[in-house]
Amino acid sequence: MKGTHLGEFEEIVMLTIAALQREAYGLAIKKELEEQTGRNVTISAVHTACNRLEIKGLLSAEFGEKSDKRGGKRKKIYSLSLKGQQALLDAQELRQRLWVRIPPGSFQLDVSW
């Protein structure tokens, strides 16, 4: 992955941000992660991961408009940077490369989707 290793949680956070587009703010990311993974996720884990990914240059963030609903606070909306997009594409390519190397019939589970 050319020097950009993503942990599993970082990768799914980034995939979630890519899926949510302009709605990728803390609470929305948390809810989508829980819905898609079936895991309980804390908002602090989301914020920690997003901050770490932003420091690595994989995410960028901007503040949305003020909201009366939020007491005048603005949402921090995340998006993938070009470097983040490349990191996800590299991770996808690595996984695909490994999946195609598994000989047919290697799994004993019924994987008929």
C-alpha positions in Angstrom: 0.0 0.0 0.0 2.9 2.3 -0.6 3.5 3.4 3.0 -0.1 4.0 3.9 -1.2 1.2 6.1 -4.9 1.4 7.2 -6.2 -0.4 10.2 -9.6 -2.2 9.8 -11.5 0.5 11.8 -9.8 3.3 9.9 -10.7 1.6 6.6 -14.3 1.2 7.4 -14.5 4.8 8.7 -13.1 6.0 5.4 -15.5 3.8 3.4 -18.4 5.2 5.5 -17.3 8.8 4.9 -17.1 8.0 1.1 -20.6 6.6 1.2 -22.1 9.4 3.2 -20.6 12.2 1.1 -21.8 15.6 2.4 -23.5 14.0 5.4 -20.2 12.6 6.8 -20.1 14.2 10.2 -19.4 12.5 13.6 -22.9 11.2 14.6 -23.9 10.2 11.1 -20.6 8.3 10.7 -21.3 6.5 14.0 -24.8 5.5 13.1 -23.8 4.2 9.7 -20.9 2.3 11.1 -23.2 0.6 13.7 -25.8 -0.2 11.1 -23.4 -1.6 8.6 -21.1 -3.5 10.9 -23.5 -4.5 13.7 -21.0 -3.2 16.2 -21.4 -0.7 19.0 -19.3 2.3 18.2 -18.6 5.2 20.5 -18.6 8.8 19.2 -15.2 9.2 20.7 -13.8 6.3 18.7 -15.2 8.0 15.5 -13.7 11.3 16.4 -10.3 9.8 17.4 -10.1 7.9 14.1 -11.2 10.9 12.0 -8.6 13.1 13.8 -5.9 10.5 13.2 -6.8 10.1 9.5 -6.9 13.9 9.1 -3.4 14.2 10.6 -2.2 11.5 8.2 -3.6 13.5 5.3 -6.2 10.9 4.4 -9.2 13.0 5.3 -10.0 16.7 5.1 -12.7 18.5 7.0 -14.7 21.6 6.9 -17.4 23.1 9.1 -21.0 23.2 7.9 -23.4 26.0 8.6 -24.5 27.0 12.1 -27.7 25.3 13.3 -30.2 26.5 15.9 -30.9 22.8 16.4 -27.3 22.4 17.6 -27.3 25.5 19.8 -25.4 27.4 17.1 -22.7 24.8 16.7 -21.5 23.8 13.3 -21.0 20.2 12.2 -17.5 19.1 11.1 -18.0 17.4 7.8 -15.3 15.0 6.6 -14.3 14.0 3.1 -11.6 11.8 1.6 -8.5 13.6 0.4 -6.8 12.5 -2.8 -4.3 10.6 -0.7 -7.2 9.0 1.2 -8.9 7.9 -2.0 -5.7 6.3 -3.2 -5.2 4.6 0.2 -8.7 3.0 -0.1 -8.1 2.0 -3.7 -4.7 0.4 -2.7 -6.4 -1.5 0.1 -9.2 -2.7 -2.2 -6.6 -3.8 -4.8 -4.6 -5.7 -2.2 -7.7 -7.5 -0.9 -8.7 -8.4 -4.5 -5.2 -9.7 -5.3 -5.3 -12.0 -2.2 -8.9 -13.2 -2.8 -8.2 -14.4 -6.3 -5.2 -16.4 -5.0 -7.5 -18.6 -2.9 -8.1 -21.8 -4.8 -11.7 -22.6 -5.6 -13.2 -25.0 -3.0 -10.8 -23.9 -0.3 -13.7 -22.8 2.0 -15.9 -25.5 3.5 -18.7 -23.0 4.2 -21.5 -22.5 1.8 -20.8 -19.1 0.4 -23.6 -19.0 -2.2 -24.7 -15.4 -2.1 
